[in-house]
């Protein structure tokens, strides 16, 4: 039986593409192992997956800015490399697939020291620091965005990102029934991200009287962000987040408001949903969401509203324009061949796996 080691972590965004790959890998007869950090997002998520053994290594954060921990964390990384090297030597996998995040660095280095081929995946338009450090030791780098291929020094392949198939198997009628919506008005779903997005939440609440004139609004406002003031508002439902119900939510939504994280964009594209993207501004991130959003805008998949330009008025105007243009956006998305990257990513993994 062939073996694969998956890695990637720090946030759920570094894990969910791996979760999409695991069922296919297991169906193809692979034994799946995962290497991550203890007490981490990846350990919590992988614990729910049957027949995947989780192994832990020491992790140190790699920072681009000054911090006193910059003096101690390299030693954590070195320790992690030693641990990963021993785990990989014992497992003897055919290939390692890395989704990025700081935990991936010691795993990729450990694979290299054992002569195990590595395939990496970059979700964003520009590579993160961990993937930059791993690229010299990888055989190929799968890229969500076509523009990202140029950063991979000849190793880049435009594959899209793996999407969990169940996210696309929702039911529109069941979704409307689940959230108490009728057929009279289109559904606007607002997704701020796994931890919510306060700027978007505030603008949506302030614009709610006008939004609910024409839309039924499903607002996923993030854990701990429910606002009692708006509970019971007509044509409005607020929830912290959704898990298995997300498929029905996508199915019943006519248009979306979303941040521009790579995994969210991949789900939006795979579900063929016209979206108004409000990327995190440069000061709040390394700027990857700005680039992601511009890629989707330039390819005709989405509209974009910058956070600094967002007011209740501009938000309502942008949503109305989005709904008006939804047909053209849908047609552009329907021609995209890499809306779900499972097959393309697996092709690279199988291509480089050691026989």
N, C-alpha and C positions, 0 to 999 in steps of 0.2 A: 504494500500500500504506500502510495506517495504521501509525503508529509509537507506541510507548509506552516511557516510561522508568520503570523500577522502581528503587526505592531502599529502603534499610533495612539496618541492620547493627550490628555490635558484638558480637553473639552469634548463634549459629545460630538461636535463636528468632525473630530478626527477619528471617531469610532463608527458612526452610522454607515459610512460607505463599506467598512469591513463587515458590518452586520448584514448588509445587502449581499455580499459575496459568499458568506459562510454557507447558506443553504445550497447554493449551486456547487460549491467546492465539495461539500459532503455528498451531494447527489452524484458527483463525478468520481466518488471513491477516495477522496483525499482525507487524511487524518489532519485535523486542524488544531494548532496550538496558538496561543496568544501571549505575547510578552508585553507587560505594562508596569505601571507603578502601583505600589500598594495603596489601598484606601483612595482610589482614584475613580474618575468618571468611567474609564475603560473597564476597571475591575467590576464596578457595579453593573454596567451594561452587559458585559460578557457573562457574568454570573447567571443571567437569565437564559443563556443559550445552551441547549443540550450538547453534550459530547465535545466540548471545547475545553481543553486544560489551560488554565491561566497560570503564568509564571511571572514573578515579580523581580524587578531590578531597581537599583538605586538610580535616582534621577536628579539632575541639577539643572536649574533654569539657565538658559543662555540669553543674556540681556545685551541690548545695544546701548544701554545707558549705564551711568555709574550707580553702583549699589555695593554696599559692604559685602553682600553675599557673593559678589563676583569673585571674591578671593577664596571662598570655601566651596562654591558649587562645582568648579572644575574637578575637585577631588571626588565629588559625588558622581560626576560623569565617568571619571576614570574607574571608580569602583563598579559602576554599572556596566562598563565595557567588559571588565573581568567577569562579572556575573553572567552577562549575556553570552560571552564567549564559551563559558562552561556549559550553559544550558544548550546552546546550539550544537556544541561538540557532542553532547549526550543524545540529543534528539536526532541529529543527522538529517535535517530537512532537505528537500530538493530545492527549495526556494524560500526567500523571505519577501513578504510584501509589506511595504511601509507606507502608512497614510500620513506621516508627519507628526509634528508635535515634538516636544523635547525628549520624550521617552524613546523616540525612534533612533536618536543618535547612537547611544551605546549598542542598541540591537543591530543596527546596520554595520557598525564597526566590528561587532562580534561576528557577524556573518562573513565579513571580508576576511577576518583572521582565520576563519574556518573554510575558506574557499567556497562559500555558498553564494549563489547568484542572488542579486537584490533587484526588485522592481519597486520604484517609488511612485507616489501619486501626489500631484500638486493641485489643490482645489482652486486656488486664487489665480488672478491674472499675473501677479508677480510672486516669485517664490519666497516663502518664509525662511528664516534663518536656519532652522533645522534641516529643511530640504536642501538648502545651499550647501550645508556641511556634508550631507549624505550623497549628493549628486556624483562626486568623483568615484564613489564605490558602487554605483548602481549601473545595471545594464540598460535600463530604459526608465524614463520618467513619463508616466501617463499624465496628461493635462486635461483639466476640465474645459479650459478656454483655448481656442485655437491660437490666440495671441500669446499665450504662455509658452508655446513650443520654442520660440526663439531664445528663451532664457535657459534652455536645458542643454545647450552646448552640443547639439547634434544627437542627443539622446531622447528628445521630446517626441511624443506621439499624442495627437489629439484623440482622446477616447471618450470625453465626457466623464461624468462621475456615476458610480454605481448607485442606483436608487432601489430601495426596498420595493419589491413588486406589489406588496399589499397596500402601499400608499396610493396606488393607482386603481384599486379595485373597489372603490367606494360606490355608494348608490345615492343618486341625487334625491330621489323621493324619500328614502330613509333618512338622509341628512336633513332635509327640510322638516321632516316630522320630528326628528331627534331634537332640533333646536327651536321648535315651535314656530317655524316660518310657514307662510302660505305661498300661493302661486301668483299673488298679485303684483309683487315687486321683485326686482333682481336682488341678489344677495351680495353684499360687500363683506369680504372677510379681511380683518386686520390682524396681521401677525407681526409682533414686535421682536421676536426672537425668543430663545429658550428662557431668558431671564427678563423678558419684557423690554420695552424701550420707552422711557418716561416722556421724552419729547413727543413721540408719536401719540402716546396715550393722552397727554394733555391736549394736543391739537384735536384729536378725535372727539374727546369729551366736549371741548368748546364748540366744535362744529356739529355736534350731534343733532341739534334741532333742524338744521338744514339737510344733513345727510339722510336723516330718517324720513324726510319728505318724499324721497325717491327710491330709497334703498332700505332693505332689511340688513342690519349690521351685526355681524358675528365678530366680536372683539376678543382676541386672545391677548390679554394685557400682561401676562407674566406672573410668576409666583409671588404672592403677597401684595399684588397691585390692584385687587378688586376695589371699586369705588362705590360705596353704599349710596351715594347721592343719586347715581344713575340706575340703581337696581329697580326693575319694573318699568323702565322707559319703554314706550310703545316702539315696536320694530327694532329693538335693541337687546342683544344677549351678550353678556360679558362672562368670560371664563378665564381662569388662570392659564391653563394650557390644555392640550389634548394629547392622548396617546393613541390607542387603537381607533378612537373616533375620528382621527385626523383624515382618514380616507374618505369618510362620508362628508366631512367638512369641505374638503377639496371638491368633491363631486357636486355639492350643492352650491358652491360659490360661483358667481358669474364673473366677478373681478376681485382683485386683491390689492391690499396695501401691505408692503413688506420691506424690511431691511434688505440689504444686498449681500448677505453672507452666501458663500458659494453653495453650500448644501441646500439652503432655501431656494436659491435660484434654480438649481438642478431639479428640485421637486416641482417648482412652478413650471419649468419648461416641459418636464415629462408629463405633467398633468394638463398642459396646454391651457394655462390660465393667464389672461391679460392682467398685468400687474403694474401698479404705481410703486416704483422703488424709491425709498428714502434712505440712502446709504449713510452709515456713520461718517461724520465729518472727519477731516484729516487729524484734528487735534485729539480725537477720541480713539484713534486706531492708527495703524501704519499706512492707511490710505487704500488698503486692498478693496474695501467695499466701493469706493469711488470708481476704481478701475473696473470692478465687476459690473457695476451698474452701467457704466459707459459702454461696455461691450454689448450688454443686452439692448441698450438703446440704439446703438449703431447697427445692430443686426435686425432691428425692427421687432424685437420680442416684447419690449416694455417701454413705458414712459418713466421719466425720472424727475423727482422734485428734490432739490437739495435742502437739507435741514435748515440752513440759514435763511432760506426763502420761504419756509413753511409757516403759515399763519392759518387760523381757521378758514379765512376767505380763500387763500391760495390752495389749501387742501381740498376744499369743496370744488373749486374750479378744476383742479387737476383730476379729481375722481370723475367728474362729469365728462371731461375731455377723454379720459381713459375709456369710459363706457361707450362714448360715441365712436371711438376708434377700435373697439374690441375686435371687430371682424378682421381688419387688416393685421392686427397683432397675432390673432389666432392663425391666420394663413401663413404668416412668416414662421411661426413656431412649428407648424405642421410639416414644413419642408426640412427641418433640422434632423439630420440622420443620427446624431449622437445624443438624443434626448435622455436615453438611459444607457449608461456606459458599462453595464455588467459584462456583456459579451466582449466588448473591445478591451476592457481591462483584463479579463480572463485570458484573452488571446495572447496578451503580452506576458502574463504570468506563465502560461503553459509553454510559450516560445522559449523562455529563458530558464525554465526549471531544469536542474541537473538530472540527467537520465540515470 
